[in-house]
Structures are given as structure tokens and as C-alpha cells.
Amino acid sequence: MKVLIIDDSADYRALLGVYLAKEFPRVEVIEYDPVERGRPGEDFDWSAFDILLLDYKLGETEDGLEWLKTYRRRPGFPPTVILTAEGDEYVAVRAVKLGAAEYINKKDVSPKRLKQLVEEAANYSEEEEKAQKEKFSAATEIVERIRVEKEQGAKRELGSGYRFVRLIGQGAMSQVYLAERSGDGQSVVLKLLDLSTVQDETQIQRFIQEAELIAGLHSPFVVKIYEHGLTQRYGFIAMEFFPRGDLKQRMELRVTPEVAFNYMTHVAYGLDAIHGIGVVHRDLKPANIMFRGDDSLALADFGISKKMHGGSDLTTIGQVLGTPHYMSPEQGEGKLADHRADLYSTGVMLYELLTGHKPYTANTPAGVIYQHVHAELPTLPPTLAQFQHILDRTLAKDPAGRYRNAKELIQVLEAAESACR
């Protein structure tokens, strides 16, 4: 594989080269200094490269996105990953609209993450872009049908139209798109569910419950739901777009204890907000902790959440929902779980941030669940022993042994963050 790196920083080009060589032993890296060499000429052979890593800001005057716009229709132009030191959503959306295969903030680059981006970009092609446009047409048709149904008495009113930018996720029953709201250009994530593909009615309820539970909550630590709807045929959720990825990606970079406690403090603030309206998340994990362009974080993906103290629980006792590595013992055993299950999941993430590995592992999901229920509490390394009491409380097997609520956890996490300074 041959990779072209266009960046005005020689040090950063060299760093990317090291990362690529670590993950791809046979990679050939070509560095291009845009300040020294200027814009590529007409005779530049783009087809010689399999992947292009292109910086957003190329020195004082050149714009990497303008280069992408100018050159991407040249014969053999390679799939492109846009790199930027700026994290705002405008850059991310503009990059993918101009044809970039991927986008990442430089602060989030790690060898593993770069490998993933390069592999995904290598699979990106004009055929895939064409196929996505066809899916956009289908998605647009769904939104329009929702409007028609709304006029005919659908269950919930929907607002302005959307321009689809990129398919960013797909499941058996739903598709997730990056889109722009037509009225004001707001970048959103659209989740569409074709109800005709759903076999179990509770899956429909979980889909729309994600919006119902959170739409009225205004917390900087919880994802914003802009709009949602459910008709006889379709489900529709428009939510906040996060250009800087998730905590799972941050964990690959390893963070200092101070940053780890800072992240988990903000997670606890989010939990305090949702618990305050009677909601338990129940699937709290790094992939559901999202980062905005300003690096603030928010809880997302409430697809299996439920109301506490209510009769709307969509699972029965004995049914396990969640992600085994971050699941509380009571969830693993199929018991009823309250807000303290989320505190347990927070403790698991804190341990992973502090140590670089998960507290419990096994060869099977059932084995991981067994560890959560029966294994000894994990121990922090000696250099972090002063914080062991926090893990002992958050990871207590019995919910009664944990902190009583997120407010209590916030206090100890803030104190721990201060102790790290």
C-alpha cells in the first residue's frame, strides 16, 4: 500500500509515517510539503497512491478542502482522509460533502485509529458513493412519506426537510445518516427505522423511546434530540452530531488520571441529569460517550433505556440487555436494575481509563458476565492506590454497596481530579 501525506508540519508527517509503519509493515509513505512545493501540477500522478492523508490547513494560505474540491475528479485520485487540528462540525460535514472518505481531528489520531481510518478509506469508492446516493433517495422518500402520513393524522408532527450527506451506520432495521437540516444548515444525525422490517413491537418502542425520554431534557452532558416522530410505517429521530468521535477512541490514546477523572465526572453529571427525570441508561459504555467539536462530552444512545419506578420497562426479568464488559452484576443475572447499574458501568470505564485494560475479561460474553457477578474486585496499580476506594464503591457487587446516586459520585470524582493536579 502506498500512502501520500500532505501536511505543512514535517514533524506530524513523520509521526503519521511511524504510525502507519507500525500498523502496515509493507506500507510505503510519501511525504508532501505543501508550503515548500505548492499545489500539485497538472502532471501530478494521483493514481500512484492508494490513500491520501490531507491536512485541512496547509500553511498560512492554502486550504486542504479546496485542494480536495479541485483535485478529487482527477483520474485515479485516491480515497482521502481529512486531518484537522480544528474540531468543529462544519469542517467534518464539508469534508464528507466534498468526497472525503473519512475525517479525524489530529488530537484523536492513534496508530490503531489511523489503521481503522485507512482501511475504511481503502474500501471507499465511487461505486460506494453512488450506492449511498441511492440510499439517500430512499431515505428522502421515507421522510417525505412521514410528512404525508403526518398530514393524514400521524402520531407526531415532524419539521423541516433534510439533505443527506453520508450513511454512517446501518443495522438490520434502521439506517443512520449524517445530514443537514434544510432550513438552517444544522448538521444532524438522522436515524430512520422502516417499521415493516420489525418483527417485535418492543423494538419499535425502544427506537422511539430513545427520543421520548431525552427530547425534553436540556443538559450539556446529554445528547440533544432535535426532532422525532413515529407513524404507522416509519420511525424518525434527528439528533446532535458529534464530530470528535467517542470515548472508545480516546481510550486508545491513553489519558492521564486527571483527564480520566474529568471525563468520568462529566459522565456522572450526565447521569445525574437523566436519573433526575427517572431514566436509567442501562448500556453505558465508551462507544456511547460522544465528543463535540469543543471537546465537551455527552451521553448518547438511549435505545435500551427505561423509566425508573414506572410500568414501561420493555424487558422482562431474566432478559439480559447491555454490553457484557460494562454490565452490572444485576443486569448480567437478568434482575431489575436501577440507577446504580449506571454507576457500576461508570466505574468499569474509570478503571479502564486509569489502567488501559478492562477489569474483567473472558473468552465468551457469558464468561465476562460471570466475572462481574463472582470475581474479586479489580485492584489499581500502586501508583493509583489512593483512588482504590472509588473503584471499590462503584464496582460493588451489591447495588446497596455503591454510591447512593450520581451526585455522590460527582463529589468524589471531582476531589480525585483535584488530587491529580
C-alpha positions as CSV (number, residue, x, y, z in Angstrom):
1,M,0.0,0.0,0.0
2,K,1.2,3.5,-0.9
3,V,0.1,6.4,1.2
4,L,0.6,10.1,0.4
5,I,0.7,12.5,3.3
6,I,0.1,16.2,2.6
7,D,0.7,18.3,5.7
8,D,2.6,21.5,6.4
9,S,4.2,20.0,9.5
10,A,7.3,17.9,8.9
11,D,7.0,16.5,12.4
12,Y,3.4,15.5,12.0
13,R,4.1,13.9,8.7
14,A,6.9,11.9,10.3
15,L,4.6,10.8,13.2
16,L,1.9,9.6,10.8
17,G,4.6,7.7,9.0
18,V,5.7,5.9,12.2
19,Y,2.0,5.1,13.0
20,L,1.5,3.7,9.5
21,A,4.7,1.6,9.6
22,K,3.6,0.2,12.9
23,E,0.2,-1.0,11.6
24,F,1.1,-1.8,8.0
25,P,4.6,-3.4,7.8
26,R,4.6,-3.1,3.9
27,V,3.3,0.4,3.6
28,E,5.2,3.0,1.5
29,V,4.8,6.5,2.8
30,I,5.3,9.6,0.6
31,E,5.5,12.9,2.3
32,Y,4.4,16.1,0.5
33,D,5.3,19.6,2.0
34,P,2.6,22.0,0.6
35,V,4.5,25.1,1.8
36,E,7.7,24.1,0.0
37,R,6.2,22.5,-3.1
38,G,2.9,24.4,-3.5
39,R,-0.1,23.0,-5.4
40,P,0.5,19.8,-7.4
41,G,0.7,20.5,-11.1
42,E,-1.3,19.0,-14.0
43,D,1.3,16.2,-14.4
44,F,1.0,15.0,-10.8
45,D,0.1,11.3,-10.8
46,W,-2.6,10.9,-8.2
47,S,-3.2,7.3,-9.3
48,A,0.2,6.3,-7.9
49,F,-1.3,6.4,-4.3
50,D,-3.8,4.1,-2.6
51,I,-4.7,6.6,0.2
52,L,-4.3,10.3,0.7
53,L,-4.0,11.8,4.2
54,L,-4.7,15.5,3.7
55,D,-4.4,18.3,6.2
56,Y,-7.2,20.8,6.5
57,K,-4.9,23.8,6.9
58,L,-1.9,23.8,4.6
59,G,0.3,26.6,5.8
60,E,-0.9,30.3,6.0
61,T,-2.9,30.5,2.8
62,E,-3.8,27.0,1.4
63,D,-7.0,25.2,2.3
64,G,-6.9,21.4,2.2
65,L,-10.6,21.2,1.5
66,E,-10.2,23.4,-1.5
67,W,-7.4,21.0,-2.7
68,L,-9.9,18.2,-2.3
69,K,-12.5,20.0,-4.2
70,T,-10.1,20.9,-7.0
71,Y,-8.3,17.5,-7.5
72,R,-10.8,14.8,-6.5
73,R,-12.2,14.5,-10.0
74,R,-8.7,13.9,-11.4
75,P,-8.1,10.4,-12.8
76,G,-7.0,8.0,-10.1
77,F,-7.5,10.4,-7.2
78,P,-7.1,8.3,-4.1
79,P,-9.6,7.9,-1.2
80,T,-8.9,10.7,1.2
81,V,-8.8,11.1,5.0
82,I,-9.0,14.8,6.1
83,L,-6.9,15.6,9.1
84,T,-7.5,18.8,11.1
85,A,-6.5,20.5,14.3
86,E,-9.9,22.1,14.5
87,G,-12.8,20.0,15.8
88,D,-15.9,21.8,14.6
89,E,-18.7,20.0,12.8
90,Y,-18.5,22.4,9.8
91,V,-15.1,21.0,8.8
92,A,-16.3,17.4,9.2
93,V,-19.5,17.9,7.2
94,R,-17.8,19.9,4.5
95,A,-15.1,17.3,4.2
96,V,-17.5,14.4,3.6
97,K,-19.7,16.6,1.3
98,L,-16.6,17.2,-0.9
99,G,-16.0,13.5,-1.1
100,A,-13.6,12.7,1.7
101,A,-13.8,9.0,2.8
102,E,-13.1,9.8,6.4
103,Y,-12.4,12.7,8.8
104,I,-10.5,12.9,12.1
105,N,-9.2,15.5,14.5
106,K,-5.4,15.3,14.9
107,K,-5.7,15.1,18.6
108,D,-7.6,11.8,18.2
109,V,-5.1,10.1,16.0
110,S,-3.5,6.9,17.3
111,P,-1.9,4.0,15.5
112,K,-5.0,1.9,15.9
113,R,-7.4,4.6,14.9
114,L,-5.3,5.6,11.9
115,K,-5.2,1.9,10.8
116,Q,-9.0,1.8,11.0
117,L,-9.4,5.0,9.0
118,V,-7.0,3.9,6.3
119,E,-8.7,0.5,6.0
120,E,-12.2,2.2,5.8
121,A,-10.9,4.7,3.3
122,A,-9.4,2.0,1.2
123,N,-12.8,0.4,0.9
124,Y,-14.4,3.7,-0.1
125,S,-15.0,4.0,-3.9
126,E,-17.1,5.9,-6.4
127,E,-19.3,2.8,-6.6
128,E,-20.0,3.0,-2.9
129,E,-20.6,6.8,-3.1
130,K,-23.1,6.1,-5.9
131,A,-24.8,3.4,-3.8
132,Q,-25.0,5.8,-0.9
133,K,-26.7,8.4,-3.0
134,E,-29.3,5.8,-4.0
135,K,-29.9,5.1,-0.3
136,F,-30.2,8.9,0.3
137,S,-33.0,8.9,-2.3
138,A,-34.7,6.1,-0.4
139,A,-34.2,7.9,2.9
140,T,-35.6,11.1,1.5
141,E,-38.6,9.2,0.3
142,I,-39.2,7.9,3.8
143,V,-39.0,11.4,5.3
144,E,-41.5,12.6,2.6
145,R,-43.8,9.7,3.3
146,I,-43.7,10.6,7.0
147,R,-44.9,14.1,6.1
148,V,-47.7,12.8,4.1
149,E,-48.8,10.5,6.9
150,K,-48.5,13.4,9.3
151,E,-50.9,15.4,7.2
152,Q,-53.2,12.4,7.3
153,G,-53.1,12.2,11.1
154,A,-49.8,10.7,12.0
155,K,-48.9,10.4,15.7
156,R,-46.2,13.1,15.9
157,E,-45.5,16.2,13.9
158,L,-42.2,16.5,12.1
159,G,-40.4,19.7,11.0
160,S,-38.2,20.8,8.2
161,G,-36.6,18.6,5.5
162,Y,-33.1,17.2,5.4
163,R,-30.2,16.9,2.9
164,F,-28.4,13.6,3.3
165,V,-24.6,13.8,3.4
166,R,-23.3,10.3,4.3
167,L,-24.6,6.9,5.5
168,I,-22.7,6.4,8.8
169,G,-24.3,3.3,10.1
170,Q,-26.7,0.6,9.2
171,G,-28.5,-2.2,11.0
172,A,-31.0,-4.9,10.2
173,M,-33.9,-2.5,10.7
174,S,-32.5,1.0,10.8
175,Q,-30.1,3.3,8.9
176,V,-28.1,6.2,10.4
177,Y,-27.1,9.2,8.3
178,L,-25.1,12.4,8.6
179,A,-27.4,15.1,7.2
180,E,-28.1,18.8,7.1
181,R,-31.3,20.4,8.1
182,S,-32.7,22.3,5.0
183,G,-33.9,25.3,6.9
184,D,-30.8,26.4,8.7
185,G,-28.0,24.0,7.6
186,Q,-27.7,22.5,11.1
187,S,-25.7,19.2,11.0
188,V,-27.7,16.3,12.5
189,V,-27.6,12.6,12.8
190,L,-30.7,11.0,11.3
191,K,-31.9,7.6,12.5
192,L,-34.6,6.1,10.3
193,L,-36.5,2.9,11.0
194,D,-38.7,1.1,8.5
195,L,-41.3,-0.4,10.7
196,S,-42.3,-3.0,8.1
197,T,-38.9,-4.8,8.8
198,V,-39.6,-5.1,12.6
199,Q,-40.8,-8.4,13.9
200,D,-41.2,-7.4,17.6
201,E,-43.2,-4.4,18.6
202,T,-41.0,-3.7,21.6
203,Q,-38.2,-2.9,19.1
204,I,-40.3,-0.1,17.7
205,Q,-41.0,1.1,21.2
206,R,-37.3,1.1,22.1
207,F,-36.5,3.1,18.9
208,I,-38.8,5.9,19.6
209,Q,-38.3,5.7,23.4
210,E,-34.7,6.9,22.8
211,A,-36.2,10.2,21.7
212,E,-39.2,10.4,24.0
213,L,-37.1,10.0,27.2
214,I,-34.4,12.6,26.3
215,A,-36.1,15.2,24.0
216,G,-37.3,17.3,26.8
217,L,-34.0,17.2,28.8
218,H,-31.6,20.2,28.3
219,S,-28.3,19.2,29.7
220,P,-24.8,19.8,28.2
221,F,-23.9,16.3,29.2
222,V,-26.7,14.5,27.3
223,V,-27.2,14.3,23.5
224,K,-29.6,16.8,22.1
225,I,-32.7,15.4,20.3
226,Y,-33.9,18.0,17.8
227,E,-36.9,16.2,16.4
228,H,-38.6,12.8,16.4
229,G,-41.6,11.1,15.0
230,L,-43.4,7.8,14.8
231,T,-46.1,7.0,12.3
232,Q,-47.8,3.8,11.2
233,R,-44.9,2.9,8.9
234,Y,-41.8,4.8,9.9
235,G,-39.7,6.0,12.9
236,F,-37.5,9.0,12.7
237,I,-35.0,10.7,15.1
238,A,-32.9,13.8,14.4
239,M,-30.2,14.2,17.0
240,E,-26.9,16.0,17.7
241,F,-23.8,15.3,15.5
242,F,-20.5,14.7,17.3
243,P,-17.5,15.4,15.1
244,R,-14.9,14.2,17.5
245,G,-15.9,10.6,18.0
246,D,-16.4,8.7,21.2
247,L,-14.6,7.7,24.4
248,K,-13.7,4.3,23.0
249,Q,-11.4,6.0,20.5
250,R,-10.0,8.2,23.3
251,M,-9.1,5.1,25.3
252,E,-6.8,4.0,22.5
253,L,-4.7,7.1,23.2
254,R,-4.4,6.6,26.9
255,V,-5.1,9.6,29.1
256,T,-3.7,10.9,32.4
257,P,-5.5,10.1,35.6
258,E,-6.6,13.8,35.8
259,V,-8.2,13.6,32.4
260,A,-9.8,10.2,33.3
261,F,-11.5,11.7,36.4
262,N,-12.5,14.7,34.4
263,Y,-14.2,12.5,31.8
264,M,-16.0,10.4,34.3
265,T,-17.1,13.5,36.3
266,H,-18.8,14.8,33.2
267,V,-20.4,11.4,32.6
268,A,-21.7,11.5,36.2
269,Y,-23.2,14.9,35.5
270,G,-25.0,13.4,32.5
271,L,-26.2,10.5,34.7
272,D,-27.4,12.9,37.3
273,A,-29.5,14.7,34.6
274,I,-31.1,11.5,33.2
275,H,-31.6,9.9,36.6
276,G,-33.3,13.2,37.7
277,I,-36.1,12.5,35.2
278,G,-36.3,8.9,36.1
279,V,-34.3,7.3,33.3
280,V,-31.7,4.6,33.6
281,H,-29.3,4.3,30.7
282,R,-28.5,0.6,31.1
283,D,-26.0,0.5,28.2
284,L,-23.4,2.9,29.4
285,K,-20.1,2.2,27.6
286,P,-17.2,4.1,25.9
287,A,-18.9,3.9,22.5
288,N,-21.9,5.8,23.9
289,I,-19.9,8.7,25.3
290,M,-19.6,11.2,22.5
291,F,-17.4,14.3,22.0
292,R,-18.4,17.6,20.4
293,G,-16.1,19.9,18.4
294,D,-15.3,21.9,21.6
295,D,-14.2,18.6,23.3
296,S,-17.2,18.5,25.7
297,L,-18.8,15.1,26.1
298,A,-22.4,13.9,26.2
299,L,-24.2,10.6,26.9
300,A,-25.8,9.1,23.8
301,D,-27.7,6.1,22.6
302,F,-30.6,5.5,24.9
303,G,-32.1,2.7,22.8
304,I,-32.5,0.3,25.8
305,S,-33.1,2.9,28.5
306,K,-36.2,2.7,30.7
307,K,-38.2,4.8,33.1
308,M,-37.5,4.1,36.7
309,H,-40.4,3.3,39.1
310,G,-42.8,3.1,36.1
311,G,-44.6,0.4,34.2
312,S,-42.9,0.9,30.8
313,D,-40.0,-1.4,31.2
314,L,-39.6,-3.0,27.8
315,T,-37.7,-6.1,29.1
316,T,-38.9,-8.8,31.3
317,I,-37.0,-10.1,34.3
318,G,-34.5,-12.7,33.1
319,Q,-33.8,-11.0,29.8
320,V,-30.2,-9.6,29.6
321,L,-29.7,-6.3,27.7
322,G,-26.5,-4.2,27.6
323,T,-22.8,-4.8,26.8
324,P,-21.1,-7.5,28.9
325,H,-17.8,-5.7,29.6
326,Y,-19.7,-2.8,31.2
327,M,-22.7,-4.5,32.6
328,S,-23.6,-4.5,36.3
329,P,-23.9,-7.9,38.1
330,E,-27.6,-7.4,38.5
331,Q,-28.1,-6.8,34.7
332,G,-25.9,-9.9,34.0
333,E,-28.2,-12.0,36.1
334,G,-31.3,-10.6,34.5
335,K,-32.5,-8.8,37.6
336,L,-34.2,-5.5,37.8
337,A,-31.7,-2.7,37.6
338,D,-32.0,0.9,38.9
339,H,-29.7,4.0,38.5
340,R,-26.9,2.3,40.5
341,A,-26.3,0.0,37.5
342,D,-25.2,3.1,35.5
343,L,-22.8,4.0,38.4
344,Y,-21.3,0.5,38.1
345,S,-20.7,1.0,34.4
346,T,-19.1,4.3,35.1
347,G,-16.7,2.5,37.5
348,V,-15.8,0.0,34.8
349,M,-14.9,2.8,32.4
350,L,-12.9,4.6,35.0
351,Y,-10.9,1.5,35.7
352,E,-10.2,1.1,32.0
353,L,-9.2,4.7,31.6
354,L,-6.8,4.5,34.6
355,T,-5.2,1.2,33.7
356,G,-5.6,0.7,30.0
357,H,-7.5,-2.6,30.3
358,K,-10.9,-3.8,31.3
359,P,-11.5,-5.1,34.8
360,Y,-13.0,-8.4,33.7
361,T,-12.3,-10.4,30.5
362,A,-13.2,-13.9,29.3
363,N,-13.5,-15.9,26.1
364,T,-17.2,-15.6,25.9
365,P,-19.9,-13.0,26.9
366,A,-21.3,-15.4,29.4
367,G,-17.8,-15.7,30.9
368,V,-17.5,-11.9,31.2
369,I,-20.9,-11.7,33.0
370,Y,-19.8,-14.5,35.4
371,Q,-16.7,-12.4,36.3
372,H,-18.8,-9.3,37.0
373,V,-21.0,-11.4,39.3
374,H,-18.4,-13.5,41.1
375,A,-14.8,-12.3,40.6
376,E,-12.9,-10.3,43.1
377,L,-12.9,-6.6,42.7
378,P,-10.1,-5.3,40.5
379,T,-7.1,-3.6,42.1
380,L,-5.5,-0.4,40.8
381,P,-1.7,-0.3,40.5
382,P,0.3,1.0,43.5
383,T,0.7,4.5,41.9
384,L,-3.1,4.9,41.9
385,A,-3.8,3.1,45.1
386,Q,-5.1,6.3,46.7
387,F,-8.2,6.0,44.4
388,Q,-9.0,2.4,45.1
389,H,-11.9,3.3,47.4
390,I,-13.7,4.9,44.4
391,L,-13.5,1.7,42.5
392,D,-14.5,-0.4,45.5
393,R,-17.7,1.6,45.8
394,T,-18.6,1.9,42.1
395,L,-17.9,-1.7,41.4
396,A,-19.6,-3.2,44.5
397,K,-21.4,-6.4,43.6
398,D,-24.4,-5.4,45.6
399,P,-26.0,-2.2,44.4
400,A,-26.5,-1.2,48.1
401,G,-22.7,-1.0,48.5
402,R,-22.3,1.6,45.7
403,Y,-22.7,5.3,45.9
404,R,-26.3,6.3,46.5
405,N,-26.6,8.4,43.4
406,A,-24.6,10.3,40.8
407,K,-24.3,13.4,42.9
408,E,-22.3,11.5,45.5
409,L,-20.1,10.1,42.7
410,I,-19.6,13.5,41.3
411,Q,-18.2,14.8,44.6
412,V,-15.6,12.0,44.9
413,L,-14.6,12.2,41.3
414,E,-14.1,16.0,41.5
415,A,-12.0,15.5,44.6
416,A,-9.9,12.8,42.8
417,E,-9.4,15.1,39.8
418,S,-8.1,17.9,42.1
419,A,-5.7,15.5,43.8
420,C,-4.1,14.7,40.5
421,R,-3.2,18.3,39.8
